[in-house]
């Protein structure tokens, strides 16, 4: 699906960037480039992605609970209407 393709592409870009920076740090004997390579391999949006996934999960659970509650209420309203109509007919 589209989301996994974007995630895969992003991971591929991060991997290529890390590999390039790491090889250049070795070639130039630069500790700073080595540190930059390490930090580039970390997903900068990892926490944000996790928070969004958790929020979506929570909202889906709430929507499911609301749908179940609505179904229960509709059933009870239907039963009450039938009972009310039956009792009204008995009175007449």
NUBA-681513 format. One record per atom (N, C-alpha, C): residue number from 1; x, y, z; residue in one letter; atom name. Coordinates in Angstrom, 2 decimals, always signed. Example, Ala and Ser with C-alpha at 12.3 -4.5 7.8 and 13.67 -1.06 7.14 Angstrom:
BEGIN
+-------+---------+---------+---------+------+-------+
: marlo :       u :       v :       w : lodo : torgu :
+-------+---------+---------+---------+------+-------+
:     1 :  +13.19 :   -5.69 :   +7.80 :    A :     N :
:     1 :  +12.30 :   -4.50 :   +7.80 :    A :    CA :
:     1 :  +13.20 :   -3.30 :   +7.80 :    A :     C :
:     2 :  +12.85 :   -2.25 :   +7.08 :    S :     N :
:     2 :  +13.67 :   -1.06 :   +7.14 :    S :    CA :
:     2 :  +12.90 :   +0.03 :   +7.87 :    S :     C :
+-------+---------+---------+---------+------+-------+
This chain:
BEGIN
+-------+---------+---------+---------+------+-------+
: marlo :       u :       v :       w : lodo : torgu :
+-------+---------+---------+---------+------+-------+
:     1 :   +0.83 :   -1.18 :   +0.00 :    X :     N :
:     1 :   +0.00 :   +0.00 :   +0.00 :    X :    CA :
:     1 :   +0.87 :   +1.25 :   +0.00 :    X :     C :
:     2 :   +0.24 :   +2.37 :   -0.11 :    X :     N :
:     2 :   +0.94 :   +3.63 :   -0.29 :    X :    CA :
:     2 :   +1.81 :   +4.01 :   +0.90 :    X :     C :
:     3 :   +1.27 :   +3.80 :   +2.10 :    X :     N :
:     3 :   +1.98 :   +4.17 :   +3.32 :    X :    CA :
:     3 :   +3.28 :   +3.38 :   +3.45 :    X :     C :
:     4 :   +3.21 :   +2.08 :   +3.23 :    X :     N :
:     4 :   +4.42 :   +1.26 :   +3.36 :    X :    CA :
:     4 :   +5.44 :   +1.62 :   +2.28 :    X :     C :
:     5 :   +4.98 :   +2.03 :   +1.10 :    X :     N :
:     5 :   +5.91 :   +2.44 :   +0.04 :    X :    CA :
:     5 :   +6.65 :   +3.70 :   +0.45 :    X :     C :
:     6 :   +5.92 :   +4.65 :   +1.05 :    X :     N :
:     6 :   +6.56 :   +5.89 :   +1.51 :    X :    CA :
:     6 :   +7.53 :   +5.63 :   +2.65 :    X :     C :
:     7 :   +7.15 :   +4.77 :   +3.56 :    X :     N :
:     7 :   +8.04 :   +4.43 :   +4.68 :    X :    CA :
:     7 :   +9.29 :   +3.75 :   +4.15 :    X :     C :
:     8 :   +9.12 :   +2.83 :   +3.22 :    X :     N :
:     8 :  +10.27 :   +2.13 :   +2.64 :    X :    CA :
:     8 :  +11.20 :   +3.08 :   +1.92 :    X :     C :
:     9 :  +10.63 :   +4.02 :   +1.18 :    X :     N :
:     9 :  +11.44 :   +5.01 :   +0.46 :    X :    CA :
:     9 :  +12.20 :   +5.89 :   +1.45 :    X :     C :
:    10 :  +11.53 :   +6.31 :   +2.51 :    X :     N :
:    10 :  +12.17 :   +7.14 :   +3.52 :    X :    CA :
:    10 :  +13.32 :   +6.40 :   +4.20 :    X :     C :
:    11 :  +13.08 :   +5.13 :   +4.53 :    X :     N :
:    11 :  +14.14 :   +4.33 :   +5.15 :    X :    CA :
:    11 :  +15.31 :   +4.14 :   +4.19 :    X :     C :
:    12 :  +15.02 :   +3.97 :   +2.92 :    X :     N :
:    12 :  +16.07 :   +3.81 :   +1.93 :    X :    CA :
:    12 :  +16.92 :   +5.07 :   +1.81 :    X :     C :
:    13 :  +16.28 :   +6.22 :   +1.84 :    X :     N :
:    13 :  +17.00 :   +7.49 :   +1.77 :    X :    CA :
:    13 :  +17.88 :   +7.66 :   +3.01 :    X :     C :
:    14 :  +17.32 :   +7.35 :   +4.18 :    X :     N :
:    14 :  +18.11 :   +7.45 :   +5.41 :    X :    CA :
:    14 :  +19.31 :   +6.51 :   +5.37 :    X :     C :
:    15 :  +19.11 :   +5.31 :   +4.86 :    X :     N :
:    15 :  +20.20 :   +4.33 :   +4.77 :    X :    CA :
:    15 :  +21.30 :   +4.83 :   +3.83 :    X :     C :
:    16 :  +20.90 :   +5.35 :   +2.65 :    X :     N :
:    16 :  +21.89 :   +5.85 :   +1.69 :    X :    CA :
:    16 :  +22.65 :   +7.03 :   +2.28 :    X :     C :
:    17 :  +21.95 :   +7.92 :   +2.95 :    X :     N :
:    17 :  +22.60 :   +9.07 :   +3.57 :    X :    CA :
:    17 :  +23.59 :   +8.61 :   +4.64 :    X :     C :
:    18 :  +23.16 :   +7.67 :   +5.46 :    X :     N :
:    18 :  +24.04 :   +7.15 :   +6.50 :    X :    CA :
:    18 :  +25.28 :   +6.50 :   +5.89 :    X :     C :
:    19 :  +25.09 :   +5.67 :   +4.88 :    X :     N :
:    19 :  +26.22 :   +4.99 :   +4.24 :    X :    CA :
:    19 :  +27.19 :   +5.99 :   +3.62 :    X :     C :
:    20 :  +26.64 :   +7.00 :   +2.95 :    X :     N :
:    20 :  +27.50 :   +8.00 :   +2.32 :    X :    CA :
:    20 :  +28.30 :   +8.77 :   +3.37 :    X :     C :
:    21 :  +27.62 :   +9.25 :   +4.40 :    X :     N :
:    21 :  +28.32 :  +10.01 :   +5.44 :    X :    CA :
:    21 :  +29.35 :   +9.15 :   +6.17 :    X :     C :
:    22 :  +29.02 :   +7.91 :   +6.43 :    X :     N :
:    22 :  +29.96 :   +7.02 :   +7.11 :    X :    CA :
:    22 :  +31.20 :   +6.78 :   +6.25 :    X :     C :
:    23 :  +31.00 :   +6.53 :   +4.95 :    X :     N :
:    23 :  +32.17 :   +6.29 :   +4.09 :    X :    CA :
:    23 :  +33.03 :   +7.54 :   +3.96 :    X :     C :
:    24 :  +32.38 :   +8.69 :   +3.86 :    X :     N :
:    24 :  +33.15 :   +9.94 :   +3.77 :    X :    CA :
:    24 :  +33.88 :  +10.24 :   +5.07 :    X :     C :
:    25 :  +33.27 :   +9.90 :   +6.20 :    X :     N :
:    25 :  +33.95 :  +10.15 :   +7.48 :    X :    CA :
:    25 :  +35.19 :   +9.28 :   +7.60 :    X :     C :
:    26 :  +35.10 :   +8.04 :   +7.09 :    X :     N :
:    26 :  +36.29 :   +7.18 :   +7.10 :    X :    CA :
:    26 :  +37.34 :   +7.69 :   +6.12 :    X :     C :
:    27 :  +36.89 :   +8.09 :   +4.93 :    X :     N :
:    27 :  +37.82 :   +8.57 :   +3.91 :    X :    CA :
:    27 :  +38.55 :   +9.83 :   +4.37 :    X :     C :
:    28 :  +37.79 :  +10.75 :   +4.99 :    X :     N :
:    28 :  +38.37 :  +12.02 :   +5.42 :    X :    CA :
:    28 :  +38.90 :  +11.97 :   +6.85 :    X :     C :
:    29 :  +38.67 :  +10.82 :   +7.51 :    X :     N :
:    29 :  +39.06 :  +10.66 :   +8.92 :    X :    CA :
:    29 :  +38.46 :  +11.77 :   +9.78 :    X :     C :
:    30 :  +37.15 :  +11.97 :   +9.58 :    X :     N :
:    30 :  +36.43 :  +13.03 :  +10.28 :    X :    CA :
:    30 :  +35.48 :  +12.42 :  +11.31 :    X :     C :
:    31 :  +35.75 :  +12.71 :  +12.57 :    X :     N :
:    31 :  +34.86 :  +12.23 :  +13.64 :    X :    CA :
:    31 :  +33.51 :  +12.92 :  +13.57 :    X :     C :
:    32 :  +33.51 :  +14.20 :  +13.18 :    X :     N :
:    32 :  +32.25 :  +14.94 :  +13.08 :    X :    CA :
:    32 :  +31.32 :  +14.32 :  +12.05 :    X :     C :
:    33 :  +31.87 :  +13.94 :  +10.89 :    X :     N :
:    33 :  +31.04 :  +13.28 :   +9.88 :    X :    CA :
:    33 :  +30.55 :  +11.93 :  +10.38 :    X :     C :
:    34 :  +31.36 :  +11.24 :  +11.16 :    X :     N :
:    34 :  +30.94 :   +9.97 :  +11.74 :    X :    CA :
:    34 :  +29.77 :  +10.14 :  +12.67 :    X :     C :
:    35 :  +29.83 :  +11.18 :  +13.50 :    X :     N :
:    35 :  +28.71 :  +11.46 :  +14.40 :    X :    CA :
:    35 :  +27.46 :  +11.87 :  +13.63 :    X :     C :
:    36 :  +27.66 :  +12.64 :  +12.58 :    X :     N :
:    36 :  +26.53 :  +13.04 :  +11.74 :    X :    CA :
:    36 :  +25.90 :  +11.82 :  +11.08 :    X :     C :
:    37 :  +26.73 :  +10.87 :  +10.65 :    X :     N :
:    37 :  +26.22 :   +9.64 :  +10.04 :    X :    CA :
:    37 :  +25.38 :   +8.85 :  +11.04 :    X :     C :
:    38 :  +25.84 :   +8.79 :  +12.28 :    X :     N :
:    38 :  +25.07 :   +8.08 :  +13.30 :    X :    CA :
:    38 :  +23.73 :   +8.75 :  +13.55 :    X :     C :
:    39 :  +23.73 :  +10.07 :  +13.64 :    X :     N :
:    39 :  +22.47 :  +10.77 :  +13.91 :    X :    CA :
:    39 :  +21.54 :  +10.71 :  +12.71 :    X :     C :
:    40 :  +22.09 :  +10.62 :  +11.51 :    X :     N :
:    40 :  +21.25 :  +10.54 :  +10.31 :    X :    CA :
:    40 :  +20.55 :   +9.20 :  +10.20 :    X :     C :
:    41 :  +21.10 :   +8.17 :  +10.82 :    X :     N :
:    41 :  +20.47 :   +6.85 :  +10.73 :    X :    CA :
:    41 :  +19.25 :   +6.74 :  +11.63 :    X :     C :
:    42 :  +19.11 :   +7.65 :  +12.58 :    X :     N :
:    42 :  +17.97 :   +7.65 :  +13.49 :    X :    CA :
:    42 :  +16.80 :   +8.36 :  +12.80 :    X :     C :
:    43 :  +15.62 :   +7.78 :  +12.89 :    X :     N :
:    43 :  +14.44 :   +8.39 :  +12.28 :    X :    CA :
:    43 :  +14.01 :   +9.60 :  +13.11 :    X :     C :
:    44 :  +14.09 :  +10.81 :  +12.56 :    X :     N :
:    44 :  +13.78 :  +12.01 :  +13.34 :    X :    CA :
:    44 :  +12.30 :  +12.13 :  +13.69 :    X :     C :
:    45 :  +11.44 :  +11.43 :  +12.96 :    X :     N :
:    45 :  +10.01 :  +11.53 :  +13.21 :    X :    CA :
:    45 :   +9.45 :  +10.28 :  +13.88 :    X :     C :
:    46 :  +10.32 :   +9.45 :  +14.42 :    X :     N :
:    46 :   +9.88 :   +8.20 :  +15.03 :    X :    CA :
:    46 :   +8.88 :   +8.41 :  +16.14 :    X :     C :
:    47 :   +9.16 :   +9.35 :  +17.05 :    X :     N :
:    47 :   +8.24 :   +9.60 :  +18.16 :    X :    CA :
:    47 :   +6.92 :  +10.15 :  +17.67 :    X :     C :
:    48 :   +6.98 :  +11.05 :  +16.70 :    X :     N :
:    48 :   +5.75 :  +11.64 :  +16.16 :    X :    CA :
:    48 :   +4.90 :  +10.57 :  +15.48 :    X :     C :
:    49 :   +5.55 :   +9.71 :  +14.71 :    X :     N :
:    49 :   +4.81 :   +8.63 :  +14.04 :    X :    CA :
:    49 :   +4.13 :   +7.73 :  +15.07 :    X :     C :
:    50 :   +4.85 :   +7.39 :  +16.13 :    X :     N :
:    50 :   +4.30 :   +6.53 :  +17.18 :    X :    CA :
:    50 :   +3.11 :   +7.20 :  +17.85 :    X :     C :
:    51 :   +3.24 :   +8.50 :  +18.14 :    X :     N :
:    51 :   +2.13 :   +9.22 :  +18.77 :    X :    CA :
:    51 :   +0.90 :   +9.24 :  +17.86 :    X :     C :
:    52 :   +1.11 :   +9.44 :  +16.57 :    X :     N :
:    52 :   -0.01 :   +9.46 :  +15.62 :    X :    CA :
:    52 :   -0.66 :   +8.08 :  +15.53 :    X :     C :
:    53 :   +0.15 :   +7.03 :  +15.48 :    X :     N :
:    53 :   -0.40 :   +5.67 :  +15.43 :    X :    CA :
:    53 :   -1.21 :   +5.38 :  +16.68 :    X :     C :
:    54 :   -0.70 :   +5.78 :  +17.85 :    X :     N :
:    54 :   -1.44 :   +5.57 :  +19.10 :    X :    CA :
:    54 :   -2.75 :   +6.35 :  +19.11 :    X :     C :
:    55 :   -2.71 :   +7.58 :  +18.59 :    X :     N :
:    55 :   -3.92 :   +8.40 :  +18.55 :    X :    CA :
:    55 :   -4.96 :   +7.78 :  +17.62 :    X :     C :
:    56 :   -4.53 :   +7.28 :  +16.47 :    X :     N :
:    56 :   -5.46 :   +6.65 :  +15.53 :    X :    CA :
:    56 :   -6.08 :   +5.41 :  +16.15 :    X :     C :
:    57 :   -5.26 :   +4.61 :  +16.83 :    X :     N :
:    57 :   -5.77 :   +3.41 :  +17.50 :    X :    CA :
:    57 :   -6.80 :   +3.77 :  +18.55 :    X :     C :
:    58 :   -6.49 :   +4.79 :  +19.35 :    X :     N :
:    58 :   -7.42 :   +5.21 :  +20.41 :    X :    CA :
:    58 :   -8.72 :   +5.72 :  +19.81 :    X :     C :
:    59 :   -8.64 :   +6.52 :  +18.74 :    X :     N :
:    59 :   -9.85 :   +7.04 :  +18.11 :    X :    CA :
:    59 :  -10.70 :   +5.93 :  +17.50 :    X :     C :
:    60 :  -10.04 :   +4.92 :  +16.93 :    X :     N :
:    60 :  -10.79 :   +3.80 :  +16.37 :    X :    CA :
:    60 :  -11.49 :   +3.01 :  +17.47 :    X :     C :
:    61 :  -10.82 :   +2.83 :  +18.60 :    X :     N :
:    61 :  -11.44 :   +2.13 :  +19.73 :    X :    CA :
:    61 :  -12.63 :   +2.92 :  +20.27 :    X :     C :
:    62 :  -12.48 :   +4.24 :  +20.35 :    X :     N :
:    62 :  -13.60 :   +5.08 :  +20.81 :    X :    CA :
:    62 :  -14.76 :   +5.02 :  +19.84 :    X :     C :
:    63 :  -14.47 :   +5.04 :  +18.54 :    X :     N :
:    63 :  -15.53 :   +4.97 :  +17.53 :    X :    CA :
:    63 :  -16.26 :   +3.63 :  +17.63 :    X :     C :
:    64 :  -15.54 :   +2.56 :  +17.87 :    X :     N :
:    64 :  -16.15 :   +1.24 :  +18.02 :    X :    CA :
:    64 :  -17.05 :   +1.21 :  +19.26 :    X :     C :
:    65 :  -16.56 :   +1.77 :  +20.36 :    X :     N :
:    65 :  -17.35 :   +1.80 :  +21.59 :    X :    CA :
:    65 :  -18.61 :   +2.64 :  +21.38 :    X :     C :
:    66 :  -18.49 :   +3.77 :  +20.68 :    X :     N :
:    66 :  -19.65 :   +4.62 :  +20.40 :    X :    CA :
:    66 :  -20.67 :   +3.88 :  +19.54 :    X :     C :
:    67 :  -20.18 :   +3.14 :  +18.54 :    X :     N :
:    67 :  -21.09 :   +2.40 :  +17.67 :    X :    CA :
:    67 :  -21.83 :   +1.32 :  +18.46 :    X :     C :
:    68 :  -21.13 :   +0.64 :  +19.36 :    X :     N :
:    68 :  -21.78 :   -0.38 :  +20.18 :    X :    CA :
:    68 :  -22.82 :   +0.25 :  +21.10 :    X :     C :
:    69 :  -22.48 :   +1.39 :  +21.68 :    X :     N :
:    69 :  -23.42 :   +2.08 :  +22.57 :    X :    CA :
:    69 :  -24.65 :   +2.55 :  +21.79 :    X :     C :
:    70 :  -24.42 :   +3.08 :  +20.59 :    X :     N :
:    70 :  -25.54 :   +3.53 :  +19.76 :    X :    CA :
:    70 :  -26.45 :   +2.35 :  +19.40 :    X :     C :
:    71 :  -25.86 :   +1.21 :  +19.09 :    X :     N :
:    71 :  -26.65 :   +0.03 :  +18.77 :    X :    CA :
:    71 :  -27.49 :   -0.41 :  +19.96 :    X :     C :
:    72 :  -26.90 :   -0.38 :  +21.15 :    X :     N :
:    72 :  -27.63 :   -0.73 :  +22.37 :    X :    CA :
:    72 :  -28.80 :   +0.23 :  +22.58 :    X :     C :
:    73 :  -28.54 :   +1.53 :  +22.42 :    X :     N :
:    73 :  -29.59 :   +2.53 :  +22.61 :    X :    CA :
:    73 :  -30.72 :   +2.35 :  +21.60 :    X :     C :
:    74 :  -30.37 :   +2.10 :  +20.35 :    X :     N :
:    74 :  -31.39 :   +1.89 :  +19.32 :    X :    CA :
:    74 :  -32.26 :   +0.68 :  +19.66 :    X :     C :
:    75 :  -31.65 :   -0.40 :  +20.13 :    X :     N :
:    75 :  -32.39 :   -1.60 :  +20.51 :    X :    CA :
:    75 :  -33.34 :   -1.30 :  +21.66 :    X :     C :
:    76 :  -32.85 :   -0.62 :  +22.67 :    X :     N :
:    76 :  -33.69 :   -0.30 :  +23.83 :    X :    CA :
:    76 :  -34.82 :   +0.65 :  +23.45 :    X :     C :
:    77 :  -34.54 :   +1.63 :  +22.59 :    X :     N :
:    77 :  -35.60 :   +2.54 :  +22.15 :    X :    CA :
:    77 :  -36.67 :   +1.78 :  +21.37 :    X :     C :
:    78 :  -36.25 :   +0.83 :  +20.55 :    X :     N :
:    78 :  -37.20 :   +0.02 :  +19.80 :    X :    CA :
:    78 :  -38.08 :   -0.80 :  +20.73 :    X :     C :
:    79 :  -37.47 :   -1.42 :  +21.75 :    X :     N :
:    79 :  -38.24 :   -2.20 :  +22.72 :    X :    CA :
:    79 :  -39.23 :   -1.31 :  +23.47 :    X :     C :
:    80 :  -38.78 :   -0.13 :  +23.86 :    X :     N :
:    80 :  -39.67 :   +0.78 :  +24.59 :    X :    CA :
:    80 :  -40.84 :   +1.21 :  +23.74 :    X :     C :
:    81 :  -40.60 :   +1.46 :  +22.46 :    X :     N :
:    81 :  -41.67 :   +1.88 :  +21.57 :    X :    CA :
:    81 :  -42.71 :   +0.78 :  +21.41 :    X :     C :
:    82 :  -42.23 :   -0.46 :  +21.26 :    X :     N :
:    82 :  -43.15 :   -1.59 :  +21.13 :    X :    CA :
:    82 :  -43.98 :   -1.73 :  +22.40 :    X :     C :
:    83 :  -43.33 :   -1.65 :  +23.55 :    X :     N :
:    83 :  -44.03 :   -1.78 :  +24.83 :    X :    CA :
:    83 :  -45.04 :   -0.64 :  +24.99 :    X :     C :
:    84 :  -44.63 :   +0.58 :  +24.67 :    X :     N :
:    84 :  -45.51 :   +1.74 :  +24.80 :    X :    CA :
:    84 :  -46.74 :   +1.59 :  +23.89 :    X :     C :
:    85 :  -46.53 :   +1.16 :  +22.64 :    X :     N :
:    85 :  -47.65 :   +0.98 :  +21.72 :    X :    CA :
:    85 :  -48.59 :   -0.12 :  +22.21 :    X :     C :
:    86 :  -48.01 :   -1.20 :  +22.73 :    X :     N :
:    86 :  -48.82 :   -2.31 :  +23.23 :    X :    CA :
:    86 :  -49.67 :   -1.86 :  +24.41 :    X :     C :
:    87 :  -49.06 :   -1.12 :  +25.34 :    X :     N :
:    87 :  -49.82 :   -0.64 :  +26.49 :    X :    CA :
:    87 :  -50.86 :   +0.39 :  +26.09 :    X :     C :
:    88 :  -50.56 :   +1.22 :  +25.10 :    X :     N :
:    88 :  -51.54 :   +2.20 :  +24.63 :    X :    CA :
:    88 :  -52.75 :   +1.51 :  +24.02 :    X :     C :
:    89 :  -52.51 :   +0.42 :  +23.29 :    X :     N :
:    89 :  -53.61 :   -0.31 :  +22.69 :    X :    CA :
:    89 :  -54.47 :   -0.99 :  +23.74 :    X :     C :
:    90 :  -53.84 :   -1.45 :  +24.83 :    X :     N :
:    90 :  -54.58 :   -2.09 :  +25.91 :    X :    CA :
:    90 :  -55.48 :   -1.09 :  +26.62 :    X :     C :
:    91 :  -55.02 :   +0.14 :  +26.72 :    X :     N :
:    91 :  -55.81 :   +1.19 :  +27.40 :    X :    CA :
:    91 :  -57.03 :   +1.53 :  +26.56 :    X :     C :
:    92 :  -56.87 :   +1.59 :  +25.24 :    X :     N :
:    92 :  -57.99 :   +1.97 :  +24.36 :    X :    CA :
:    92 :  -59.00 :   +0.92 :  +24.29 :    X :     C :
+-------+---------+---------+---------+------+-------+
